[in-house]
Amino acid sequence: MNRRMITAVFLILLTSSALTRGQNSGSCVTDVILSGYSARMFTSEPVSDQDLDLILKCGIKAPSSRNLQPWKFTVVKDTALTKSTIGNINPGNVLIIVSGPESQEGTIVDFDCALATENMSIAALSLGMGARIYGGPVKNVNSTMRQSLEIPEGYRVVTILRIGHIDKSVDAVSAASARKKFEEVVNFKK
Ligand SMILES: Cc1cc2nc3c(=O)[nH]c(=O)nc-3n(C[C@H](O)[C@H](O)[C@H](O)COP(=O)(O)O)c2cc1C
C-alpha cells in the first residue's frame, strides 16, 4: 500500500467512526438516560451516605432561572415517615423531597425544582440504583405532612424523589415505559 492509499483508508476509518458515534453509540450519560426507567421494584439495601451526598450534589448543580437555586432538599430516611409519605416503600429507600418558595407557586421555580429532581434521578441511575419521581402525593404532603417532614418554613413541596437499590434481575427493557415515536415528537424545520 502506498502512502496515498494509507491516507485514504485512514480517512475512511476516521469518517465512518465519527458517523457511527453520532448515530448509534453515545456517552456514559446518554447510555444511562436511554437505558433508564422509573423503578417500581426496590430492594431494602440501604443507600450509602456517600452515594446520597453525591446525588444531592448533582441536584445542587442543576441549572436554575437567574441561578436563584430556589430549592430546598429534605432527605427522609426514617421508614415510618417514608411509608406515610408515599405508601408502599421498602426500608433503606430514601426520599428526597424537593421544595420551592411558597410565594412563587406555579412559577418558573417549579421548573427549576424539576430540573434538580431529574439531575438527582439520573445521578442515582448512574450509580446503579433506581429512582422514581412522585407528583401524586404532593398535594396531601403539603396539606398534612409539612410539620412531620420538617419542610422549611415558607416552602412547599414540588416533587418527591425516591431512590434505592433495585433488583438487578428486573429486565430494564421490559420495565421501561414506551415513548412516542421520534417523528411524532421531533420536527426538523425545512
Ligand atoms: C412530574 C412527575 C410526576 C410523577 N408522579 C408519579 C406518581 O405520583 N406515582 C408514580 O408511580 N409515578 C410517578 N411518576 C413516574 C412516571 O409515571 C414515569 O416517569 C413515566 O410513566 C415514564 O416511565 P419511565 O420513567 O419508566 O420510562 C412521575 C413522573 C414525573 C416526571
The ligand as a Gaussian input file, in Angstrom:
#p B3LYP/6-31G(d) Opt

LIG

0 1
 C      -43.651000      15.056000      37.408000
 C      -43.777000      13.564000      37.557000
 C      -44.674000      13.041000      38.464000
 C      -44.773000      11.643000      38.640000
 N      -45.628000      11.148000      39.593000
 C      -45.691000       9.821000      39.802000
 C      -46.523000       9.309000      40.847000
 O      -47.185000      10.051000      41.585000
 N      -46.552000       7.967000      41.030000
 C      -45.814000       7.112000      40.260000
 O      -45.879000       5.896000      40.480000
 N      -45.007000       7.573000      39.256000
 C      -44.931000       8.901000      39.018000
 N      -44.099000       9.400000      38.030000
 C      -43.313000       8.463000      37.191000
 C      -43.920000       8.364000      35.783000
 O      -45.116000       7.624000      35.849000
 C      -42.898000       7.725000      34.840000
 O      -41.764000       8.558000      34.744000
 C      -43.479000       7.554000      33.435000
 O      -44.548000       6.644000      33.457000
 C      -42.443000       7.058000      32.435000
 O      -41.933000       5.837000      32.883000
 P      -40.367000       5.538000      32.805000
 O      -39.705000       6.669000      33.531000
 O      -40.203000       4.218000      33.496000
 O      -39.978000       5.484000      31.374000
 C      -43.982000      10.766000      37.843000
 C      -43.069000      11.320000      36.925000
 C      -42.961000      12.677000      36.779000
 C      -41.940000      13.237000      35.806000

